[in-house]
Amino acid sequence: MKWLLALAIAVAPFAASAETALTSGAELPRRCTPGEFFFQKRQPLAHSFFLCQPDATWVETDPARNGIAVVQRFGAAGDGISDDQTAIQSAADFVKSGGGIVFVPPGLYRHSGTIEFGSGTVLQGAGADSVLMASTFPNSALRFAGSQSCGVKQLGTTSAATVRLYTPPSVAILFEGARNCHVSDVFINGSASAGIMVRSSTDMLIERTAIRNTMADGIHVVDGSQKVTVSRNRAFQTGDDSFAAVAYATTAQTDSVTFDHNVSVMSFTRGVTCIGASNCSITNNRVYNPRAHGIAVAYETAFNTYHPRGATLVHNLVRGVSAPGMNPLLVSSASGVIVKDFRAYDSNPIFLHDSTWVKTSDLAVFNALSLGIAGVGGGNLSIQDSRVTGSGGSGILLNGVRSGDLAQNYVADAFQAGPAVYGAIDVASSDSISGAGNQVFSGTPGIGSLLRIASSTSTTVTANSSTLGPAVQPKIDFGGVVAAGLGMPAVESISPNALFSIFGSGFAPNSTQTAVTSADLTGGHLPSTLAGACVDVGGERAFLLFVSSTQINALAALPATGQQTSVEVIANCGQPNEIRSNLRMLPTAPAAPGFFYWQRESNGHNAVLAFDAVTYAAIGQPREAGAATTAYPGEEIGIYMTGFGITESNFDPGAVPQSPAPVSLPGTVYLNGNHLSAADIRYFGTSTFAGVYQLNFRLPVGTPPGEVRIQVAVNGVLTPPGAYLMSATK
């Protein structure tokens, strides 16, 4: 079991995006862009706003004179009890004529009805602690009707609705007839209907939102909306589809909707859908454990939709679609669909149904519960350069297809669920199907026939026996994802900027022992690929420090805390033969503190990685190393730790902070069970190592010699017991 600290490499200071009119934080940034506004969270509200001057210096300013309507200045209490409906609406009305920002400082703002926002209005908060709470579920929307150049950013919404409603005003955020509007960095927890609905709107962008526990879709695009981009959003346990473009035949056809780099986890129905819409682009999405289809491009008779056409699906992944009749990918009653680089794990078959001019390539199916890929009905169907590794029945089946081709496909270990009744590649009741270069590997329990062609005409598909065995899938052990310190009991939550270890098998070739070096860094950041391996955390790549065949040490990007996230290891990452491990779901938390140890004992009785904060001599290191072994009362001690969470000065995950950054969450230290005074805690924040935090404290005078038991709590979460350092009397 190995742990390596990242190198301390300098990086350029963070600069605000050019499009940002108002930013916020605990401290004024050292640099600013002339014309930029800043809300300082730690100042009294009356002295919180600053404007960047032409000479790039800050000056305090009156927000109202600069088009910023602060809801508290219109009477909002933000206490979660008072009804702030009138105050928020008054702030929105204040900027409606000339446009501006309706600003929501940190707080919980209860509103009892729909709030209307006009053109040029941006509803903005100071981050996830600026929350609007809907108390009347049928009228809970933050609505932009007929608005242009509008937006919502950097705030949260919440609702305790438990009954699904079907009216637009019951959604959390609603755009109707809007144009050129933008939603970013928004957190939605609960809604009586959808989280975000876009109706009859155009030129829209929704990005970096986190949506959970809605009663209907997470993001719903409908009623002839056009040119809508839904990018880098996360949805968790949505009450219907996570991300949906829908076109009912009674309205204009929804067109040109892009779903890119989104993550769906445990949706009540589907992950990503294009139902009746035209020209959908579905790229780089991840869907985990939906109750219905993973990704669907389909016509629905019951809802009288259009037939979808012109869809493009590239580089998507779906896992865990196991409900009867549901598929990781469904293309049904559609036309002109292109599918490339689609990965399906542990699911029912990919199902291409009654569709025309569907062209697929580089489909990869692993551990299919029944068939691997099924094409049923329709015509002009192409399946090329695809592979099925492990399937309950046939690897690839065509039934009733008129015209198409099967070429350069690979099937391994078919019929895992029963006897080989049909072919590993099976063509039945079809016409004019051609294709060569198909290969079949016969594993255990074996395949009866490589290829079966039955009741088909003008069909010239060929297949050969392959000597190339299926790729070995990496495996993460049960309980195999733990916090970096490897404490006992293990810390199994992942927190922002956290270091963690993964244990299992098949992560890399058996001889691999690769630690990160300065040559692996890019722009001062740790690499996301090392020794051919990657780690996916909630749809985002982690940063890597060490890779072997059985262990990976990594640093997580900022997860959405308070919900589960997925962890996967990818072997041969980015290569045509890449393969993912099994999936582990772990809770995320604002903080999950843990120590590092000089040596690790399985009983949890371990000396922490500590040093003298003045001389930097090691404390508690094994005696044979020749270093100091004890701490002395009255002296300042430093300890390296992980899992402290976010800091007051933000920095990019995977990069070393440019300067000390105190932790934002409250921290407490206990020595021998006694609360250490705040005066004795000298520093609680980042270190000079990526993902590693540092605690400096003074060992109180009078501390008895011998083992000093130590526990640290961050945001109320305690480190595992058993850690200690050695004290002595001079």
Secondary structure, DSSP 4 states (H G I P E B T S, - for coil): ----PPP----PPP---TT-SEEEESS--S---TT-EEEETTS-GGG-EEEE-TTS-EEE--GGGGTEEEGGGGT---EEEEE-HHHHHHHHHHHHTT-EEEEE-SEEEEESS-EEE-TTEEEEESSTTEEEEESSGGG--EEEES-BS-EEEEEEEEE---S---SGGGSSEEEES-EEEEEEEEEEEEESS-SEEEES-EEEEEES-EEEEESS-SEEEETT-EEEEEES-EEES-SS-SEEEE-BTTSPPPEEEEEES-EEES-SS-SEEEES-BS-EEES-EEES-SS-SEEEE--GGGTBPPPBS-EEEEEEEE---STT--SEEEES-EEEEEEEEEEESSS-EEEES-EEEEEEEEEEEEESS-SEEEES-EEEEEES-EEEEESS-SEEEES-EEEEEES-EEES--TTS---SEEEEEES-EEEEEEEEEEE--SS--SEEEEEES-BS-EEEEEE---PPPPPPEEEEEEEEETT--SS----B-TT-EEEEEEE-SS-TT-EEE--GGG-BTTB--S-BTTBEEEETTEEPEEEEEESSEEEEE-----TTSEEEEEEEETTTSTT-EE---EEEEB-S---EE-BSS--TTS-EEB-EEETTT--EES--GGGTS---B-TTSEEEEEEE----BSS---TTB--SS--BBSS-EEEEETTEEPPGGGEEEEEE-SSTT-EEEEEEPPTTPPSEEEEEEEEETTEEPPTTEEEEE---
